[in-house]
Amino acid sequence: MQFSPLKFQMPLAAGGIALMAFNYLQFAVPRANGMVTLNDMLAANMTMPQFVLNWFLVAMMLVFSVLNICFIPFFCVQWARWRRNRAVYEKFMADSPTVVVGSFIPFASLSMTACVALAPLAFFIPALSANIQAMMLPGLIFFGWLGISIFRLEFKVLKQLLTRPVDVAKLHFVWLLDVFSFGLVSLMGTGIAAMSKDMTIASIAAFGTFFTVTFGMLLLIAKLAYLLFLQFKSEELPGKNFRPAYFILVPISCLYGFSIHRIAVYMESYFAFDMKIILFASFMIPYVIAVGWSVFCVYLLWEYLTKDFIRSDFAAPQWSII
């Protein structure tokens, strides 16, 4: 089977589920301070419902963290071979914008794996959690490479978009995959900014994520406005295989909300700014957007979800639901 960068959605989804479980435990498990670890779970006093739920999430986090870590090297080797095949790569990059945007997924997936290493893996490995600060500099270097790479790719794609004719009828919400990828790269960078105890490392990470967050949000506003304009002009929804892509706004809102929240944590920690309003808003506003948009999408796609989703062949946009 021919390689496609969209295959990176497998480790991306696995890492996302592991990180979701970790984030819940981070708020649910009582402890002194710092990130939650397996030792905190073992020492916590929990009611029976809490015990069942929390340990179920631990098991889920373990399974999906392993899947993420195992998938990534395999797909990275295939990705490198695919990139070296100039004819195949250039043919892919010359396709429609909704196909070309899939080239951003490897960077999103690698960012997710970095987040898994800094959180879920550290949860299970005491030596890793005890030396998490030693990972900040390598993490910053990796974030720098991801940031430079994704900007270079975005500029290349934008140049093609502005210099070639585009069939706007084929544009749909899959076109937001680059916005999603910028959000994940930002999440990794802001994680370093919020976690690092070295002010230099934290400040460089925060400075870098200022560009990725700002550019990603501007890209989101421009693309979303144009997609909604096209949808209002259209007399029907896109093809059935592309309809699940509407859900991509849910993770996008959460990624940028969490990134802004972590920047606020950095500002509060190192500069003693009063960031209470931003800390609250950066959690609540994305949550409201995510829940509201999810409900709207379920209503909009109810017929597809109840009649066609199970019976239809697999299509890459279905990962958006996950």
Phi, psi and omega in degrees: 000134182292139181289145172223139179299342178295343177296337177295351176293338178295302176295331178297313180294318180298315178296323179297319178293318178298318181291326177298315179296319180297316182298323177295314181295329179301326180264337188268335186263119179290141180197175182290302180192179178077188180283148180293143179229173179297324178297325177295321178297317182293330183269348186284142172269119185229148171288168182300314177300320178296319180300312182296313182295312184295319180285332171298317179294324176298315179297316179297319179297320180296312183299312185283334173293317178297318178299317179299311183294326181284322182289321190303309181299320180300312182286331178295322177297314178296321180297317179297318178296319179297318179293326180288337177277089189301322183296314181293318182295314181293326176297318178296316183288346179267001181283188181294158182303326181285345173269313182301326183297342176295341180292348178277341186300320178304322180291322176296318182293319177295323176297319178296319179297322176297320178294323177296319180295325183278345185234281182303317179294320177296332177299319185270337186248104183303321181296327179288314180293328180287337182241033184298329181293334178290344180270353185293316181293311175302323178296321179295318178297317179295319177298320178299318178295316179297317181297313179297317182295317184287328175292317178301316180294318180296318179295323177295316180293318179296322177298316178296321181296324184273346185246003179228152176294142182236133175277095185295340179295339182267359179282135176210188191291348172300335180299347181271008182297328178290324176298316177300317182293319175299324178296319180288321175298320178296320180299319178295314181297317180290333174298318177294317180299321183279331187266330187292138176266357175266116186298325180295312179297314181298319182290321178295317179296317179295320179297317179295319181288340173302320180287315182292320180292313182296312181296317180298319180290323176295320178296320178298313181300313182295312184290318181295319178299317181290321179296319178294322176299315179295322181292321178294329178284332183284154180264359181205169176285162177296175180305154186303324182292339183261351185295325178300342181296343176303329183290349185296339178293337180294302178295329179299314180298321180291318182298314181287327176296313179296322180296315178296321178301316182290325175297321178296322177298317178299314181296321180290321184289317188262339183237003176058029176286148175276103186248020186301317182295316180293320178299319179290312184294324182290344172267313189286316183297311176299325179296315179296317178298315182297313181293314181298315181292323178299314179298316179298317181294320177298317178296315182295321186254020185304315181297317178295315183294325184270336185245325190249335188299310183291320186277343184283156175291157180296139174222142184306322180298344179294340176297337181300329179295322179291000000 
